[in-house]
Amino acid sequence: MTFTKSEKTVKTIRPGDSDFMISNGNFIAARAGFEISQQCPNSYKKIIQECIGHGWLKPVAYMKDSEYTWEQLGE
């Protein structure tokens, strides 16, 4: 029996990492973030905001290593 291991790996990018912010020359944005629906009750929004403020809830971006490598080569 033969097993094949996938060599694809994923790069995790967190706030504070040098490549968390992206830019096209005119616009700078975080690579990942949160979007809270207008239908979300205000009490839940406040809880989410508190969690983000305390660092308990953080945005994290994931990229395939191959995509990340090509992005770095393009710079």
TITOR-958899 format. One record per atom (N, C-alpha, C, O): residue in three letters; x negated, y negated, z. Coordinates in pm, whole numbers, plus 50000, padded with zeros to 5 digits. Layout:
BEGIN
AlaXYZ...
REM end
This chain:
BEGIN
Met499155011650000Met500005000050000Met499104987650000Met498114987150074Thr499434977649917Thr498654965449906Thr499494953449948Thr500654952149907Phe498904944850028Phe499574932550069Phe498834920850008Phe497604920650004Thr499594911149961Thr498994899049905Thr499334887349995Thr500504884850026Lys498304880450037Lys498504868950124Lys498564856350038Lys497704854049953Ser499574848250061Ser499694835549989Ser498644825850043Ser498504824350164Glu497924819449954Glu496884810149994Glu497414795750006Glu496654786750042Lys498694793649976Lys499254780249987Lys499344776450134Lys499864783850217Thr498814764850163Thr498884759750299Thr499524745950297Thr499674739750192Val499894741550414Val500614728950427Val499824719450515Val499294723450619Lys499754706950474Lys499094696350550Lys500174689350634Lys501214685350582Thr499924687850763Thr500834680750853Thr500264666850875Thr499104665250910Ile501104656650853Ile500674642850868Ile501574636250973Ile502794636450963Arg500924630551074Arg501644624751188Arg501344609851200Arg500344605051147Pro502204602451271Pro501904588351296Pro500534587151364Pro500194595151451Gly499764577251323Gly498414575551376Gly497354581451285Gly496204577251290Asp497734591251200Asp496794596451101Asp496564585650995Asp497474578150961Ser495354584950943Ser495004574350848Ser495864574650722Ser496064564250659Asp496384586150685Asp497174587250563Asp498684587950589Asp499444591750500Phe499124584250709Phe500554584450738Phe501284573250663Phe502424575050620Met500614561850647Met501214550750572Met500824552150426Met499674555350395Ile501784549750335Ile501514550550192Ile501764536850130Ile502554528950182Ser501094534150019Ser501204521149954Ser501104522749804Ser500374531349754Asn501844514449733Asn501714514049587Asn501054501149543Asn501074497749424Gly500474493849637Gly499824481249606Gly500684469249644Gly500164458649679Asn501994470849636Asn502924460049670Asn503774463049792Asn504314453949855Phe503874475649826Phe504804479949930Phe504114490350018Phe503474499549967Ile504224488850149Ile503664498450243Ile504804504750322Ile505694497750370Ala504774517850333Ala505834524950405Ala505274537050478Ala504234542450440Ala505964541050582Ala505604553450651Ala505944565250561Ala506944564850489Arg505144575450566Arg505354587450483Arg506594595350529Arg507204602450450Ala506944593850656Ala508104600950710Ala508824591550807Ala508224582250860Gly510074594150829Gly510834585850921Gly512154592350955Gly512394604050926Phe513014584551017Phe514334589151057Phe515384580450992Phe515194568350977Glu516474586450953Glu517624579050902Glu518834583550981Glu519204595350979Ile519444574251052Ile520604577551136Ile521854573051062Ile521964561451022Ser522784581951046Ser524024579250974Ser524854568551044Ser524824567251167Gln525584560850965Gln526504550851020Gln527594557451105Gln528154551051195Gln527884569951078Gln528914577151153Gln528424582251288Gln529224587051368Cys527134581351314Cys526584585851441Cys527084576551552Cys526934564451542Pro527674582051656Pro528164573551765Pro527034565351828Pro525904570051838Asn527354553051869Asn526354544051927Asn525644550152046Asn524444547952066Ser526354557952126Ser525714563952244Ser524614573652202Ser523574574352268Tyr524804580952094Tyr523774590052043Tyr522624582151981Tyr521464585651999Lys522944571351908Lys521904562951849Lys520974557651958Lys519754557551941Lys521544553252068Lys520744547952178Lys519844558752237Lys518694556052272Ile520364570852249Ile519544582052300Ile518394584952205Ile517264586952248Ile518694585252075Ile517654587951975Ile516604576851979Ile515414579751976Gln517034564351986Gln516094553051993Gln515214554052118Gln514014551252111Glu515794558052230Glu515014559552352Glu513984570652336Glu512844569152379Cys514394581752276Cys513464592852255Cys512314588652164Cys511164592252191Ile512604581152058Ile511554576251968Ile510644566652043Ile509414567352031Gly511234557652120Gly510474547752196Gly509514553952297Gly508424548752319His509924565052357His509074571852455His508074581552390His507204587052457Gly508214583552258Gly507314592752189Gly507734607252200Gly506954616252166Trp508944609752247Trp509424623552259Trp509904628952124Trp509914641052103Leu510294620052035Leu510764623651901Leu509904615751803Leu509894603451807Lys509174622851715Lys508224616351625Lys508474620851481Lys508814632451457Pro508304611651386Pro508394615851246Pro507134623651207Pro506034620151249Val507294634051129Val506174642151082Val506424645050934Val507534648650895Ala505384643550853Ala505494646550710Ala504704659250680Ala503674661950742Tyr505184666950585Tyr504494679050541Tyr504264678150390Tyr505154674450315Met503064681650349Met502704682050207Met501934694850180Met501194699650265Lys502114700350060Lys501264711550020Lys499844706350010Lys499624695049965Asp498884714350051Asp497484710250044Asp497094706049902Asp496334696549885Ser497624712849802Ser497284709449663Ser497784695449629Ser497074687849563Glu499004691849672Glu499534678449646Glu498704667949720Glu498404657249666Tyr498334671049842Tyr497534661849923Tyr496174659449858Tyr495694648149853Thr495564670149810Thr494264669049745Thr494354660149621Thr493514651349603Trp495364662249537Trp495524653949417Trp495774639449453Trp495294630449384Glu496524637049559Glu496764623349602Glu495464616549645Glu495214605049610Gln494644623949721Gln493384618349766Gln492424615749649Gln491684605949651Leu492444624449548Leu491584622549431Leu492024610449350Leu491204604049284Gly493324607449354Gly493844596049278Gly493484582549338Gly493644572249273Glu493004582549460Glu492684569749526Glu491304564849496Glu490904554349545
REM end
